Amino acid sequence: MKNVPIVLVHGAWGGAWIWRRVLAPLRAAGHEVHALTLTGDGDRAHLRHPGIKLEHHVADVVAAVQAEELRQVLLVGHSYGGMVVTGAADRLLQHDAQAVAGLVYVDAMVPLPGEGWGEQHSAEVVAARTAAALANDHALPPPDPADFGITGADRDWLLRRQVPHPFGPYRDPLHFDGARWARLPRSFIDCNQPAYPTIATMRQRVRQLPGFEVTELATGHCPMVTEPAALVQLLVQAAARVQAAGAVQ
């Protein structure tokens, strides 16, 4: 039985680069690992334009999985990336019932069918983000990494690398088959020291929805930066649970 391949999807303002510290350890554990950059972010920031939608980012992941001829993948989404991996899993499973083995949400958005990224945020957060995006060519300016509990050299690293994130996906609802999604093994990694406030509703949701394996990690919102070894351990464990459940042959 081979190890499940892992596809890593970053959150807003990030890129494939943010997973740098977990790639080698995951590969050393025997996993094929792909870290993707969504259109308009990271090294693809030059492609950003006001028309980018959530569906573009879902298509990014679907295209990468299909181009690499991956099957029975573990899709891992961080923060906003939870929206993207949920949509990508649904699209991939429409074409191949064995395409996706499971999902891991790393302090991430966990949408319900028809729900959008900004829908669970407070009116104050929505208003502030909308105003900021409209003043910044329809892109969300990056926050200070200190908001994620990141300081020192790591804060400087993120300040250099973060780019504005396309605003269209913030408003787009995600339509997917909730029953098909609920059949997948799903894990949520709750990074709550400090707890990033816009994920608060998701932390409650995954503890109420059936079928979620919830683990707490004593770090801030970007564990791939602040606690990469601990995150690798949790991802390897999530992959092992999928295999033990017989989802990967």
Phi, psi and omega in degrees: 000120182278157177291145181293135173289149184240131176244123185255128182237121184285173175263190180300145177072002184257207180179179178304330183303331187290342180270006190310319187283349180255349187296306183298315179297323178293320178292323177296333177280000174099013182260140165283127187232134176232123173256124187255155171245128181280151182303127179093355181244167172048229180287001175247022180296332180293348179265000183293137175208161186297343184272001181294133181240169175304322182298329176298319181288322173300316180296327176304313184289316179302314182296319180295316180297317181289322180295325178276359181054046178272146174222154179053051183274154169261112179269126183242121180241132177256131174055238176306331180302342175297325175298316187291314182291330176297312179295319181295318178301316181298315181294317182295319182290338175296330183261336184207112184294347179251015186291323187237129180268330182181174182229141172235127178254112181265098183045053196239166170292134177237089187282155166264159181305129179086001184265149178254166181302311185277359189293331182264003178275158179292160179300326180293318179294315180300315181296318181294318181291322179297315179297318181295319181292319180295331178274358186228042176058044177061038175223146181275119178297147180292147176278170172288126179304341176300335176296338179264006183082021183254128184228176173062219184297326179293321176298316179299321180297314179293322178300325178287327192260330182298145176228160176303145184254136179309136186275335182309313181299339180293333185257349188277132172285152178250117178260125180204167182279104183296326180291319179295318179297319184293340178281344181281144168297131184227136178235150176230128177256110185268106180261105195232021177226084001276157179275124178287122193296329183288353177263359187304315181296325180292322179300322177287318185300313185291341177275350179255332180283140176288150171093001181263133168266115184249128178233137177264140178233123187281072176203182180275197192292342183240073185293338177293344176261313189269331180219061185297322181295318179293321179295317177303315180300317180292322178292320176297320178295320178297318178296321180294323178296320178299315181293319180295331178284354179084013181284337181246128182253000000 
